[in-house]
Amino acid sequence: MRPILMKGHERPLTFLKYNRDGDLLFSCAKDHTPNVWFADNGERLGTYRGHNGAVWCCDVSRDSMRLITASADQTVKLWNVQTGAQLYSFNFDSPVKSVDFSVGDKLAVITTDPFMGLPSTIQVKRIARDPNEQTSDSVLTIKGPQGRINRAVWGPLNKTIISAGEDAVVRVWDTETGQLLKESDKETGHQKTVTSLSKSADSSHFLTGSLDKSAKLWDSRTLTLLKTYVTERPVNACAISPLLDHVVIGGGQEAVHVTMTDRRAGKFEAKFFHKILQEEIGGVKGHFGPINALAFNPDGRSFSSGGEDGYVRLHHFDPDYFNIKM
């Protein structure tokens, strides 16, 4: 499994997202400019220029026509995927950390950071079909808990919003009223900041990664803790295979503690676990810094990882990967 090395970013990667067809891969980084790549050969198609700060997160519409990006420059921008043109910019009073399109792409859930005395918020925006009719009004605003919310996504059928972040608690909110419906248990839940949250293909369950060196699998409706995967290092990224009972987990130290002359150069690995048995299957090494982003292609036949080293590594699985017996 020789990876394809994709060099287009000048700063650490923050997020990776495939479109639904799995032919395009979108990458976000701290260098202000999201990129789009061909997902089969890693060729870069184009960039989306306009942000003025680190881009933390993105999502792409079901028809692959619209890209939405969240940035530390206190904006969320909508883009035309094909032309790279900026269609609209939502302005906020604080940095924006996460963005996620609803099923149907009519809504987007956005999280803003605590900033200058303002609390973190979860906001829902209506996404107009015609960019000329787009407004910046929030359909719903939830005042968040203490600390930053690192990720918020839509629950099944857009009925709920699932959020997680610095206070280590996973929360489920009602989309209509903004009421808090469920919270993860302090004892069984994460003990440190939740860095990442990734849904299964059918949204029935989701995976969270945390600095407490574990990833956990939850039921989306009941918030029941289903599985825990334990690693040796803080987890920055995680993803669920849409094809096999596998999850992939990546991480490393906090960016602050990385020395460039580490003897473990190239040893940061994406670890694969059996989703049900919770056992480690294997790992893919190669990044020269912590892994900050992971994504499976929707067909489950390849995955990509984005590192603190500024590289995206695209891996097409070998045939024997599909025959691993536990």
C-alpha positions in Angstrom: 0.0 0.0 0.0 2.2 2.8 -1.3 0.7 6.1 -0.2 0.3 9.1 -2.6 1.9 12.1 -1.0 -0.1 15.3 -1.6 1.7 18.5 -1.0 -0.4 21.6 -1.4 -0.5 23.1 2.1 2.1 25.2 3.8 0.8 24.7 7.3 -0.6 21.8 9.3 -3.7 20.0 8.1 -6.9 20.4 10.1 -9.6 18.5 8.3 -10.3 16.2 5.4 -13.6 15.5 3.7 -14.6 13.4 0.7 -17.6 14.2 -1.4 -20.4 11.7 -1.5 -19.3 10.2 -4.8 -15.8 9.7 -3.4 -14.1 11.2 -6.4 -13.1 14.5 -4.7 -11.2 15.1 -1.5 -11.3 18.5 0.2 -8.5 19.5 2.6 -8.4 22.3 5.2 -5.3 23.6 6.9 -3.9 26.5 8.9 -2.7 28.2 5.8 -6.0 29.9 5.0 -6.6 28.1 1.7 -8.8 24.9 1.4 -7.8 22.6 -1.5 -9.6 20.1 -3.6 -7.9 17.0 -5.0 -8.8 14.1 -7.3 -9.3 11.3 -4.8 -8.0 8.5 -7.0 -4.6 9.9 -8.0 -4.1 12.8 -5.6 -3.8 15.4 -8.3 -4.7 18.9 -7.1 -7.7 20.4 -8.9 -7.9 23.8 -7.3 -8.0 26.1 -4.2 -10.6 28.3 -2.5 -9.0 31.7 -1.8 -10.6 34.2 0.5 -10.1 33.2 4.1 -7.9 35.2 6.3 -7.1 32.7 9.0 -6.7 29.0 9.7 -9.5 27.0 8.2 -10.7 24.4 10.8 -13.4 22.5 9.1 -15.4 22.0 5.9 -18.3 20.1 4.4 -19.5 19.5 0.9 -23.1 19.3 -0.4 -24.6 16.0 -1.5 -24.5 17.1 -5.2 -20.9 18.3 -4.8 -21.8 21.8 -6.0 -21.3 23.7 -2.7 -18.4 23.8 -0.3 -18.8 25.3 3.2 -15.7 26.2 5.3 -15.2 27.4 8.9 -12.3 29.6 9.8 -10.5 31.3 12.6 -11.0 34.6 10.7 -14.5 34.6 12.3 -16.3 33.7 9.0 -18.0 30.7 7.4 -17.9 30.8 3.6 -19.9 29.1 0.9 -18.1 28.3 -2.3 -18.9 27.1 -5.8 -16.9 23.8 -5.9 -16.3 23.9 -9.6 -15.3 27.5 -10.1 -13.8 28.2 -6.7 -15.9 31.4 -6.5 -17.0 32.6 -3.1 -20.8 32.6 -2.9 -21.5 34.0 0.5 -19.7 34.8 3.8 -21.4 34.5 7.2 -19.7 36.8 9.8 -19.4 36.0 13.5 -18.0 37.6 16.6 -15.5 34.9 17.3 -13.5 32.2 15.5 -15.5 29.4 13.9 -14.4 25.8 14.6 -16.9 23.4 13.0 -19.4 23.2 10.2 -21.7 20.4 9.0 -24.5 20.3 6.3 -27.8 18.7 7.3 -29.2 15.8 5.3 -30.7 17.7 2.3 -28.2 20.5 2.6 -30.9 23.1 3.5 -29.3 23.8 6.9 -25.8 24.0 8.3 -24.7 23.7 12.0 -21.8 25.9 13.0 -19.9 26.2 16.2 -18.2 29.4 17.4 -15.4 29.6 20.0 -15.5 31.4 23.3 -13.8 34.7 22.7 -13.4 38.1 24.4 -15.9 37.1 27.2 -18.4 35.6 24.7 -19.4 32.0 25.4 -19.1 29.3 22.7 -22.3 28.8 20.6 -23.9 26.3 18.3 -25.7 28.0 15.5 -28.0 26.7 12.7 -28.1 28.7 9.4 -30.5 28.2 6.5 -28.7 27.5 3.3 -30.5 29.0 0.3 -30.6 27.2 -3.0 -29.8 30.4 -4.8 -26.8 32.2 -3.3 -28.4 35.6 -4.1 -31.2 34.8 -1.6 -28.8 33.8 1.1 -29.2 35.6 4.5 -27.1 35.4 7.6 -29.9 34.9 10.1 -29.6 32.1 12.6 -32.5 29.7 12.8 -31.3 28.5 16.2 -28.6 29.6 18.6 -27.5 27.5 21.5 -25.3 29.0 24.1 -22.6 26.4 24.5 -21.0 24.9 27.6 -17.7 26.0 29.1 -14.8 26.0 26.7 -14.5 25.4 23.0 -16.8 23.1 21.1 -14.5 21.2 18.7 -17.2 19.5 16.6 -21.0 19.6 16.2 -22.8 17.4 13.6 -26.4 16.5 12.8 -28.0 13.5 14.4 -30.3 11.1 12.5 -32.9 12.8 10.3 -31.6 16.2 11.4 -33.7 15.8 14.6 -30.7 16.4 16.9 -27.3 18.1 17.0 -24.4 16.2 18.6 -21.6 18.3 20.0 -18.3 17.6 21.9 -15.3 19.6 22.9 -13.0 20.9 25.6 -15.1 19.9 28.6 -14.9 16.2 27.4 -18.7 15.8 27.5 -20.7 14.6 24.5 -24.1 16.4 24.3 -27.2 15.8 22.2 -29.5 18.9 21.5 -33.0 19.2 20.1 -32.8 20.9 16.7 -36.3 22.5 17.1 -36.0 24.0 20.6 -32.3 24.0 21.3 -32.9 22.0 24.5 -30.2 19.7 25.9 -31.6 16.2 25.6 -28.7 14.0 26.7 -25.1 14.2 28.1 -22.4 11.6 28.2 -21.7 10.1 31.6 -18.7 11.7 33.4 -17.5 8.3 34.6 -17.6 6.2 31.4 -17.1 9.1 29.0 -14.0 10.9 28.0 -11.7 12.4 30.7 -10.1 15.1 28.5 -10.8 17.3 25.6 -12.7 15.6 22.7 -10.8 16.6 19.6 -12.8 14.9 16.9 -16.2 13.4 16.1 -17.0 11.3 13.1 -20.4 9.7 12.1 -21.0 6.3 10.6 -22.3 6.2 7.0 -25.9 5.8 8.2 -25.6 8.2 11.2 -26.7 5.5 13.6 -23.5 5.7 15.6 -20.5 8.0 15.9 -16.9 7.9 17.0 -15.2 10.5 19.3 -11.4 10.9 19.7 -9.9 12.5 22.8 -6.7 13.7 24.3 -7.3 11.1 27.0 -5.7 8.6 24.5 -8.9 6.8 23.6 -11.7 6.9 21.0 -15.2 5.9 21.9 -18.2 4.6 19.8 -21.6 5.9 20.7 -25.2 5.3 19.7 -26.5 8.5 18.0 -30.0 8.2 19.4 -29.6 7.0 22.9 -26.0 8.2 23.5 -25.2 4.8 24.9 -21.4 4.1 25.0 -20.9 1.1 22.8 -17.1 0.6 22.5 -13.8 2.1 23.6 -10.5 1.9 21.7 -7.4 2.6 23.7 -4.1 4.0 22.3 -0.8 5.2 23.6 -1.1 8.8 22.4 -3.6 11.6 22.4 -6.2 11.2 19.7 -6.6 14.1 17.2 -8.6 12.4 14.5 -10.8 9.3 13.9 -13.0 7.8 11.2 -15.4 4.9 10.8 -15.0 2.6 7.7 -18.2 2.6 5.6 -17.4 -0.9 4.3 -15.8 -3.1 7.0 -16.1 -3.2 10.8 -13.0 -1.0 11.2 -12.3 2.3 12.7 -9.1 4.4 12.2 -7.6 6.6 14.9 -4.7 9.0 14.6 -2.9 11.5 16.8 0.3 12.3 18.5 1.4 14.9 21.0 -0.1 18.3 21.2 1.5 20.4 18.5 3.3 22.4 21.2 5.3 19.5 22.4 6.6 18.3 19.0 10.3 18.7 18.3 11.2 18.6 14.7 14.3 16.4 15.4 12.4 13.6 17.0 14.0 10.2 16.4 10.5 8.9 15.8 10.4 10.9 12.5 7.9 9.3 10.1 6.6 7.1 12.9 3.3 8.9 13.5 0.8 6.2 12.6 -2.9 5.8 11.8 -4.1 2.8 13.9 -6.8 0.5 12.7 -9.1 -1.2 15.2 -11.8 -3.8 14.8 -15.0 -1.9 15.5 -16.7 -4.7 17.4 -13.8 -6.6 19.0 -12.0 -3.3 20.0 -8.7 -5.0 19.0 -5.9 -3.3 17.1 -5.6 -4.7 13.5 -2.6 -2.7 12.3 -1.2 0.7 11.6 -0.1 2.9 8.7 3.1 5.0 9.5 4.5 7.8 7.5 3.6 11.3 8.9 6.4 13.4 10.4 4.1 15.0 12.9 0.9 14.2 14.7 -2.1 13.2 12.5 -4.7 15.9 12.7 -7.3 14.6 10.1 -8.5 11.3 8.9 -11.2 10.3 6.4 -12.4 7.2 4.6 -13.5 7.3 1.0 -17.3 6.6 0.9 -16.5 3.3 -0.9 -14.3 2.2 2.0 -11.5 1.2 -0.4 -9.1 4.0 0.4 -8.4 6.5 3.2 -6.5 9.7 3.6 -4.7 11.3 6.5 -3.6 14.9 7.1 -0.7 15.8 9.4 1.0 18.5 11.3 3.7 18.1 8.7 1.5 19.7 6.0 1.1 16.6 3.9 -2.0 14.7 2.9 -1.3 11.0 2.5 -3.7 9.1 0.3 -3.8 5.3 0.8 -5.5 2.8 -1.5 -6.0 -0.4 0.4 -4.3 -3.6 -0.9 -6.6 -6.6 -1.7 -5.4 -8.4 1.5 -6.8 -5.6 3.7 -10.3 -6.8 2.7 -9.5 -10.3 3.9 -8.2 -9.6 7.4 -9.5 -12.3 9.7 -9.7 -11.6 13.4 
